[in-house]
Amino acid sequence: MPASSLANGPSAPARDGRGPILAFRRVSKFFGEIGAARDISLEVRPGEFLSFLGPSGCGKTTALRMIAGFEQPTGGDVFLDGERVNDIPAHRRPVNMVFQSYALFPHLNVARNVAYGLLQRSPRPSRVEIDRRVGAVLDLVRLGGFGHRRIWEMSGGQQQRVALARALVNEPKVLLLDEPLAALDRKLRRDMQVELQNLQRRIGITFILVTHDQEEALSMSDRVCIMREGRIVQIGSPTDLYDRPASRYVAGFVGKSNFLEGTIVTASPECAEVKLASGVRIAAARFGEAMRLAPGDRVTVAVRPEQVLLMRQRDALPADIAVGCESHVLNRIFLGEHTEYVLRSDALGEFAALAPRQSERAEKPFQPGEIVTAGFRAEAALVLGSD
């Protein structure tokens, strides 16, 4: 059956240049009784950099493999550029993948590794065309002049670029990245994050990344899909996910948070008063799923450590601080540009605060055993929806 005849039914995205380049329509994948992906619906825009983020076993790699064609959905439909591709084999899909291990051929030099996909085509491009495209893509990944090198002569970062070049030389509509930076050391990984982001902007094709590294996903992506137990629990821009997590799970997975358990006492459209287990009442912002919560409901309030202010004198706290409490400094952890403090108070229990280096230059760092006043603004406290 020709590929074009597979795009049928009202759920198929329109192929008019305005539709998504990739769409999942209630896609599930079961291995026996194990649900690796459950009822996933998603649209990815042309030219978007999207990441699947989550712990091992959450379904992110299964989702990527269904896009690539290495796995077929148990239910639902996958569309690429407007065509339903459930039954189209991997080699006929307009996608290429960069694997975590790179999967380069050690017996071939860089140029022949990059040219491998072109050599498998039928009809095969001419030798002149192959050389032209290999040279162009090596220049794109800043490996011009390295075509004669053997793979074992290349550094880890250079091998990663060779794998990228091999995937890009076929001019895919979607590039799939399966934790491609996991094997690199921390500094090189950060450098390559910038390289990947810049490369994606230059060539303008859709990148889809799978990673368990939150910093990697947040630093590179236009949008991030947070996955848990085979489902997408929240999707949004990195800023939205960090500032407006929909649940305790998301708030704990994206960045660090202090979690305070309590019960809603009163609620307005944008705010709730929450009584903590200690009896202290605090005001907290609410949005999304938390808008449905009512007085009497048990909730979790999240406060990011960088939102917690620490002062030696209570009257030094800004006037708009909603919560201020006497706290004991338990630990001081120097992190270079920031210092993390672990504190305990009768009102909040044990919690963390993050102080920028600049503020510590203005005031002597706090020491373990010291008693300080900790506080935060009402808008920094978020009432979370249930997981």
C-alpha positions, 0 to 999 in steps of 0.5 A: 500500500502506498504511504500516501494512502495511509493518511486517512480519517479525521485524526490525520494532521493536514499536509498544508504546511501549517500542521504538525510535523509529528503527531501522536493520536492516543498512542499506547505500547504494551509489552505483554501486560506491561504498558510502556506508553499509555494513551499519548497524544502529542503534536510537534511543530516543524522546526521545534526542539522537543524533549522527552524527560523522565526517569528510567522506565517512564516510556520516553525511549519507547515513544522515540522508537515508535517515531523511528519505526523500531516499535509499532504502537499497540493502539493509536496512530503516529503521523509524520508530516501528515502521513500515518506511519504505523505500518511504514518500516523504519528505513522508509520514514523521514527520520534519522536517529543519533544513538547514545552509543553513537553506533559508529563503524570503527573500521571506516573513516569519518567520511565513509561513516557519514556517507553510509546512509547515502550508499544504501539508497536506491538509486544511489547518488553519484560519487560526486554528489555523495562527496559534496553532501558529506563535505557540506555536513562535516563543515556544518558540524565543524569537522571539515578536513577530518574526513580521512580520520579513523573513528578511534582517532576522534575524541568523544565530542568529535565522535558525537559530531560524526554521529550527528553528521551521519544522521543529517546527511540524509536530510531527515525531516525529524532528527531523533536524539537518544541520550546522545550526550550521556557518555560525555564528561560534564564540561564537554556535555555542556559545550555540546548542549550549546552546539546542538542548540545552535545547530538546530537553529541553523538547519531548522529541522525538528529535533526530538531528544530523549533524556533523564537529565533535567538540565539538558532538557531545560537548557536546549528545548523549546518544549519539554514532555515530562513522562511518568509510567508511560504517560505525559504528565505535563508538557510546556516550555522550560519556564512554564514547567519550572515556574508552574509545575502541575504536580508534586512529581513535576516540581520534584523532577524539574529543579529542587523544591521544598514541600510543605504538607497542609490543608486548605482553609480558605480559597480565592480564584488565585490564592489559598490559605493553607494550614500547615501541620505545624499549625502555621498558616501561609498564603500560596498561589494556585493555578491549573489543577489546583484551582479545583481544590477547596477548603478542607482538601489536603494539599502540598505547597512547593517553594523553590530554594532560591525563593527563600530569603535568609536574614540575621535580623527579622526586621531586615526582611522585605515588607511584602514577605508573607512568611517569616520564621526563626530557623536553625542553620544545619548545613552550608554547602558551597556550590561556586556561584551559589551556596545551599543552606539546609535549615530547620524551623518549628513552622516549616520543618527541614527545608533548603535555601539557595543564596547567590554568591553576590548576596553573600559578599554583601553579608557574611555567610551563615554558619551551621548552628546559627539562628536566622530568620527565613521567609518567602513571598506568597507568590513563591509558594505554589499549591500543587495538584495531585500526582 
